Amino acid sequence: MPWGLQRFQQTGDLHFINFTCHRRAQLLGTPQAREIFELTLERVRGWYDFFIVGYVIMPEHVHLLISEPKRSSLAVAIQMLKQISSRKLRAEIPHPPQKARKGGPPTRPTRFLRRTRHSQL
């Protein structure tokens, strides 16, 4: 967390929260995925007892305008919302496989050649 950052929670104010899907993947692009997220949002709202003033679900991110939870901190409520909806989306909706990442750090050919020449001497 950056130095000097102040969080203003437990003040009774509304909070505008944005978060994106992993690597901005369009995981919320289908009506079924949005419905799963909405049901999870309502379930978490009931558990932590907060008000939803408004929300927008976009294909790769979410905007929320909510009150502070009465039962826990805002961070815990959002954490539960994200974890539960992520698990449900992965279990119920098949997503296309992600591109495989190449392993290891990138190497420069000149550096590699210099290393092999030194080791052969």
Wavefront OBJ file of the C-alpha trace (Angstrom):
o trace
v 0.000 0.000 0.000
v 1.425 3.433 -0.889
v 2.718 5.671 1.872
v 0.298 8.317 3.077
v -2.810 6.591 1.713
v -5.774 7.059 4.018
v -8.889 4.912 3.956
v -12.143 6.434 5.102
v -14.327 3.554 6.251
v -16.881 3.214 9.038
v -18.001 6.796 8.343
v -21.487 5.907 7.091
v -20.733 7.139 3.564
v -21.379 5.479 0.227
v -18.485 3.881 -1.629
v -17.952 3.746 -5.383
v -16.029 0.576 -6.171
v -14.612 -0.638 -9.490
v -12.951 -3.945 -10.208
v -12.007 -5.852 -13.333
v -11.875 -9.489 -14.314
v -8.498 -11.204 -14.378
v -6.451 -9.767 -17.267
v -9.580 -7.871 -18.347
v -11.064 -11.060 -19.762
v -14.706 -10.662 -20.790
v -15.992 -13.189 -18.264
v -19.226 -11.270 -17.623
v -20.145 -10.952 -21.290
v -23.037 -13.421 -21.333
v -26.483 -13.029 -19.728
v -25.905 -16.240 -17.744
v -22.635 -14.896 -16.278
v -24.242 -11.580 -15.338
v -27.123 -13.403 -13.658
v -24.681 -15.484 -11.598
v -22.885 -12.313 -10.526
v -26.163 -10.555 -9.631
v -27.363 -13.503 -7.542
v -24.022 -13.608 -5.729
v -24.161 -9.837 -5.146
v -27.617 -10.186 -3.571
v -26.465 -13.112 -1.435
v -23.407 -11.222 -0.137
v -25.550 -8.124 0.440
v -27.815 -10.182 2.682
v -24.919 -11.690 4.626
v -23.084 -8.438 5.308
v -26.163 -6.193 5.485
v -25.312 -3.303 3.148
v -27.356 -1.282 0.682
v -26.818 -1.344 -3.055
v -27.539 2.112 -4.460
v -26.553 1.150 -7.999
v -24.377 -1.132 -10.061
v -23.269 -1.656 -13.651
v -21.975 -4.975 -14.944
v -19.817 -4.641 -18.047
v -18.273 -7.607 -19.918
v -14.872 -7.208 -18.218
v -15.496 -5.004 -15.173
v -18.044 -3.970 -12.526
v -19.028 -0.640 -10.954
v -20.732 -0.649 -7.530
v -22.183 2.162 -5.429
v -22.836 0.637 -2.008
v -23.122 1.558 1.647
v -20.812 0.237 4.327
v -21.602 -3.244 5.635
v -22.984 -3.491 9.151
v -21.484 -6.912 9.878
v -17.890 -6.599 8.671
v -15.501 -4.340 6.806
v -16.086 -3.273 3.229
v -12.917 -5.065 2.131
v -14.153 -8.419 3.477
v -17.564 -8.024 1.822
v -16.001 -7.225 -1.571
v -13.497 -10.065 -1.152
v -16.333 -12.527 -0.576
v -18.303 -11.156 -3.537
v -15.335 -11.592 -5.866
v -14.303 -15.029 -4.576
v -17.760 -16.581 -4.616
v -18.752 -15.182 -8.005
v -15.406 -16.230 -9.506
v -15.773 -19.796 -8.272
v -19.357 -20.039 -9.511
v -18.492 -18.605 -12.912
v -15.599 -21.024 -13.370
v -17.747 -23.986 -12.304
v -20.874 -23.220 -14.347
v -19.695 -21.456 -17.481
v -16.990 -22.973 -19.664
v -14.491 -20.329 -20.727
v -12.108 -20.598 -23.639
v -8.652 -21.716 -22.563
v -6.206 -18.919 -21.919
v -3.086 -18.585 -24.015
v -0.159 -20.430 -22.527
v 2.614 -18.206 -21.267
v 6.155 -18.937 -22.309
v 8.198 -20.071 -19.351
v 11.192 -18.276 -17.992
v 12.492 -14.775 -18.408
v 13.294 -13.514 -21.887
v 16.934 -13.940 -22.831
v 19.010 -11.913 -25.222
v 20.904 -13.994 -27.807
v 24.120 -12.004 -27.373
v 24.147 -12.617 -23.635
v 23.492 -16.316 -24.170
v 26.348 -16.559 -26.681
v 28.768 -14.795 -24.351
v 27.908 -17.226 -21.559
v 28.450 -20.293 -23.721
v 31.787 -18.984 -25.025
v 33.058 -18.377 -21.473
v 31.990 -21.807 -20.333
v 33.797 -23.490 -23.233
v 37.123 -21.803 -22.464
l 1 2 3 4 5 6 7 8 9 10 11 12 13 14 15 16 17 18 19 20 21 22 23 24 25 26 27 28 29 30 31 32 33 34 35 36 37 38 39 40 41 42 43 44 45 46 47 48 49 50 51 52 53 54 55 56 57 58 59 60 61 62 63 64 65 66 67 68 69 70 71 72 73 74 75 76 77 78 79 80 81 82 83 84 85 86 87 88 89 90 91 92 93 94 95 96 97 98 99 100 101 102 103 104 105 106 107 108 109 110 111 112 113 114 115 116 117 118 119 120 121
